[in-house]
Amino acid sequence: MSGTFGGRTGRQGKLSQWLRGRRTPPTAGDGGREELLLATAAAGLPLAPAAHPAAGYRCSCDRVGCPTPARHPVSFAWQTQSTTDRAQIERWARNQPQANFITATGMVHDVLDVPLAAGRQALRRLLDSGVEVGPVAESDDGRMLFFTLTRGTPEDEDEWWPCELDCHPETMDEHPGLRWHCRGSYVLVPPARLPGDDDQRVRWACGPEHALPDPLSLLEALTDACARHVGDETDHAATAWPLRH
């Protein structure tokens, strides 16, 4: 994992050792891409093809002003299209060599999506506490993705926790910066490429071969880290732009 985690040297060493032992071995070229996608599907995470970066910050979908370039599925039927079938994923990967892939959440797994700085703080806390965090991905656009078991299929439809909740003002104070991807949502999976002049990607910090944890075992650490992250940003903004009386 890139970056420096602050704090005591012992903690940094522990984190580095953990990642060295758990990180998915790097692979290169088209064969490596296919291998990573098949490993993700073999772990039970359903996949579907997604758009990819075009020149500059454009999206391969060619939609003018695409709001999520290279981050969305190519088919409106992505929920029913998503699969773990090896043969189908091989066909997609070989016929669409530039495509990113998404995984549909709320079927087998959910994803707790947090700001990168907050995710790194939470990861350190969880490791220090001996919590098994499972698969974790980092995105160069500043997010960290914690893959967890899904909440399942409650009998009462009102029990679903849609990922849109974190965008509503009434919930932001409770879970600032946290996006809970469940039914009806998706996230990019490695080795996805992001738009821009730099080589920005989504990569595994801890690969999909690790067991999915219960989301509630991570939630407290993630929400606390997000709250501190938002507080730090607020303090920084107040310092940079002091109020004038």
Summary of the structure (lengths in Angstrom):
residues: 245
radius of gyration: 18.4
end to end distance: 44.7
largest distance: 66.6
contacts: 724
relative contact order: 0.18
helix: 38%
strand: 18%
